[in-house]
Amino acid sequence: MYNINFFRSQLGQAAIASIAAMATFVVLSSHITVTTPTPTVAAYEQVEIA
């Protein structure tokens, strides 16, 4: 299936573009650092009714 005639076809070129896009996504997403958000402290007092 993966011979030179396949890659010359429109489907083969779409497969190459898809593989290139996935590889680019993996490379770019590995550079993203995920930081955890800092918890916000409540600025109001809580009142309990017994």
C-alpha positions in Angstrom: 0.0 0.0 0.0 2.8 2.5 0.9 4.7 2.6 -2.4 5.6 5.5 -4.6 2.3 5.3 -6.5 0.3 5.7 -3.3 2.2 8.8 -2.3 1.7 10.3 -5.7 -2.1 9.9 -5.4 -4.3 12.5 -3.7 -5.0 10.2 -0.8 -1.3 9.6 -0.3 -0.5 13.3 -0.2 -3.3 13.8 2.3 -1.8 11.0 4.4 1.6 12.7 4.3 0.0 16.1 5.3 -1.8 14.4 8.1 1.4 12.7 9.4 3.3 16.0 9.2 0.5 17.8 11.1 0.5 15.2 13.9 4.3 15.3 14.2 4.2 19.1 14.3 1.5 19.0 17.0 3.5 16.6 19.1 6.6 18.8 18.8 4.8 22.0 19.6 2.7 20.5 22.5 5.9 19.2 24.2 7.1 22.8 24.6 4.0 23.9 26.5 4.4 23.9 30.3 1.3 23.5 32.3 1.2 25.3 35.6 -1.4 24.7 38.3 -3.4 27.7 39.1 -3.0 29.1 42.6 -6.0 28.7 44.8 -7.8 31.9 45.6 -8.5 32.8 49.2 -12.0 33.8 50.1 -12.1 37.5 51.0 -15.3 37.3 52.9 -16.3 35.9 56.3 -18.6 33.0 56.5 -21.5 33.1 59.0 -23.1 29.9 60.2 -26.6 29.8 61.5 -27.2 27.1 64.0 
